[in-house]
Structure formats: structure tokens, C-alpha cells
Amino acid sequence: MKVLADVFDYYAQCNKLINTNLLEIIKANDIFNKTLPGYYKSINDILFHILDVDLSWMSDLKQTIDSEIYEEALFKSFDEKNSTNPYKTIIGFEKDRIKLDNLFIKFVHELRAQELEKAITYKPDKTKKVWEVLIHTFNHQTHHRGQISQILDENGINNDFSNMIRYDIKI
């Protein structure tokens, strides 16, 4: 399981770099609130959905994994039942995204291998192991960043931000 813990550490660090680069591209092209067809009506909506779901899963992990990250204001202000998008500009969103990415790095870096096997309950009748939740969370981010990449492509915006191998990550 130590190898799996290192993989999560790698993913968390890559996610921060990828998210940072993605936000720079969005800021440089003033496309954060552009109206889009489809389920999500803007890149803002997609990014908020990712952040909201990340906070939800991280909050669920709290029942099994004790961490000081949960003392941060971002978690204290999170209300899973009221997930209304509060972000009107990319600046406020960017601040919270980077904060959560840093907390995610701290969280996975502090995980002990045996904690990955612990189970969490995320619905009254659903349980998953910590490692399954983490894989899902990283995959969820990747899925929606792919949607954003497609939107950027359709708008003629160069966006090679998600190639993990290009980042120099040390574990």
C-alpha cells in the first residue's frame, strides 16, 4: 500500500499544477463565465462542480481519517446540502481551488498506508474504501477538466495543461 500512497501524493501534486495552469489559461482568455450549451452553462459552473464534489468527498473522508485540514475555513464553510455557486469571478474561485489543492496535498501526504483500507459510508447504505474514494476524486477532476479542454478547443484556445508526464513531481 505504500506505493499506492505515493501514487496519491503524485496525483495530488499534479492536480495542483494542472489546475493552476488551467486557471491561468481561463484567466488569460476571459472565458470563465462565457455562456455554454449543455448541462453546465459555463466553465465557472464546471469548475465549481469539481470543487464542490472534492469538498464533499473530503468531508466524507473526515469520518475515517483524522486530519488538521478540516480546521480550515474552506471546510468549515462547506455545506453539502446548499451547493450554490458563490463565484462571480475567477479570482475568488482560484483562491479556494488553490487552497483546496494544497490541503489535498497535505491530506494525502499524511495518509498512512493502512488508512487507505479503511471504509467510509457516503450514503446510508453505501461504503467504499479510502483508496477507492481518492481514485474516484482524481478521476472526477480529470473527467471534467477534459470537458473544459474541449470547450477551450472549440473556442480556439491552446490548452495543453493536463499532460501529467510534463510536470516534474518529486515524491
C-alpha positions in Angstrom: 0.0 0.0 0.0 3.0 2.3 0.4 3.2 2.5 -3.4 -0.4 3.4 -3.6 0.1 6.2 -1.1 2.9 7.6 -3.3 0.6 7.5 -6.3 -1.9 9.6 -4.4 0.8 12.0 -3.4 1.8 12.2 -7.1 -1.8 12.8 -8.2 -2.4 15.5 -5.6 0.7 17.4 -6.7 -0.1 17.0 -10.4 -3.7 18.1 -9.8 -2.5 21.4 -8.2 -0.2 22.1 -11.1 -2.7 21.2 -13.7 -5.5 23.2 -12.0 -3.1 26.2 -11.7 -2.2 26.0 -15.4 -5.9 25.6 -16.4 -6.9 28.6 -14.4 -4.1 30.7 -16.0 -5.4 29.8 -19.5 -9.0 30.6 -18.5 -8.0 34.0 -17.0 -5.8 34.9 -20.0 -8.8 34.3 -22.3 -11.6 35.8 -20.2 -13.8 32.7 -20.7 -14.7 31.8 -17.1 -18.4 33.0 -17.3 -19.0 32.6 -21.1 -22.4 31.0 -21.6 -22.2 27.5 -23.0 -24.7 25.0 -24.3 -25.1 21.8 -22.3 -25.7 20.8 -18.7 -23.1 23.1 -17.3 -23.8 26.7 -18.6 -20.2 28.0 -18.1 -16.7 26.9 -17.3 -17.4 28.5 -13.9 -20.2 26.0 -13.4 -17.9 23.1 -14.3 -15.1 24.3 -12.0 -17.5 24.9 -9.2 -18.9 21.4 -9.6 -15.4 19.9 -9.3 -14.6 22.0 -6.2 -18.0 21.2 -4.6 -17.6 17.4 -5.2 -14.0 17.5 -3.9 -15.2 19.2 -0.7 -18.0 16.7 -0.4 -15.7 13.6 -0.7 -13.1 15.2 1.5 -15.8 15.9 4.1 -16.9 12.2 3.9 -13.3 11.1 4.5 -13.3 13.0 7.7 -15.4 10.3 9.4 -12.5 7.9 8.9 -9.3 9.9 8.6 -8.4 12.5 11.3 -6.5 15.5 9.8 -6.0 19.1 10.8 -7.0 20.2 7.3 -10.6 20.0 8.5 -9.9 23.0 10.7 -9.6 25.2 7.6 -12.3 27.8 6.9 -12.9 26.2 3.5 -14.2 23.0 5.2 -16.0 24.9 8.0 -18.0 26.9 5.5 -18.8 24.0 3.2 -22.5 23.0 3.3 -23.2 19.8 1.3 -26.9 20.5 1.2 -26.5 24.0 -0.2 -24.1 23.9 -3.1 -25.0 27.2 -4.7 -22.1 28.6 -6.8 -20.8 31.7 -4.9 -18.1 32.6 -7.5 -18.8 35.5 -9.8 -15.2 35.9 -10.9 -12.3 33.6 -11.4 -10.2 35.4 -8.7 -12.3 34.2 -5.7 -12.6 30.7 -7.2 -8.9 30.5 -7.9 -8.1 31.3 -4.3 -10.3 28.5 -3.0 -9.2 26.0 -5.6 -5.5 26.5 -4.8 -6.3 26.4 -1.1 -8.1 23.1 -1.5 -5.4 21.7 -3.8 -2.8 22.5 -1.1 -5.0 20.9 1.6 -5.4 17.8 -0.6 -1.6 17.5 -1.0 -1.2 17.8 2.8 -4.0 15.2 3.4 -2.6 12.5 1.1 0.9 13.2 2.2 0.0 12.5 5.8 -2.0 9.3 5.0 -0.6 6.1 6.4 -0.8 3.1 4.1 -3.1 1.2 6.4 -5.6 4.1 6.3 -6.2 3.5 2.6 -8.1 0.3 3.5 -10.5 2.0 5.9 -14.1 2.2 4.8 -16.3 5.3 4.7 -20.0 5.5 4.5 -21.1 8.1 1.9 -24.8 7.3 1.7 -26.9 5.5 4.3 -26.3 2.2 2.5 -23.0 2.8 0.6 -19.5 2.2 1.7 -16.1 2.5 -0.1 -12.5 2.2 1.0 -10.5 5.4 1.3 -8.3 4.4 -1.7 -11.4 4.0 -3.9 -12.7 7.4 -2.9 -9.4 9.0 -3.7 -9.2 7.3 -7.1 -12.7 8.4 -7.9 -12.0 12.0 -6.8 -8.9 12.3 -9.0 -10.7 10.7 -11.9 -13.7 13.0 -11.5 -11.4 16.1 -11.7 -9.8 14.6 -14.9 -13.1 13.9 -16.5 -14.4 17.5 -16.1 -11.1 19.1 -17.0 -11.4 17.1 -20.2 -14.8 18.8 -20.8 -13.1 22.2 -20.2 -10.3 21.3 -22.6 -12.9 20.5 -25.3 -14.6 23.9 -24.7 -11.2 25.7 -25.0 -10.5 23.8 -28.2 -13.9 24.8 -29.6 -13.0 28.4 -28.8 -9.6 28.2 -30.5 -7.7 28.4 -27.2 -4.5 26.4 -26.9 -4.7 24.4 -23.7 -2.1 21.7 -23.2 -2.4 21.8 -19.4 -3.3 18.2 -18.5 -0.3 16.2 -19.6 0.8 14.8 -16.3 4.1 13.5 -17.5 5.4 17.0 -18.3 5.3 18.0 -14.6 8.5 17.5 -12.6 7.0 15.9 -9.4 9.2 14.5 -6.7 7.8 12.0 -4.2 
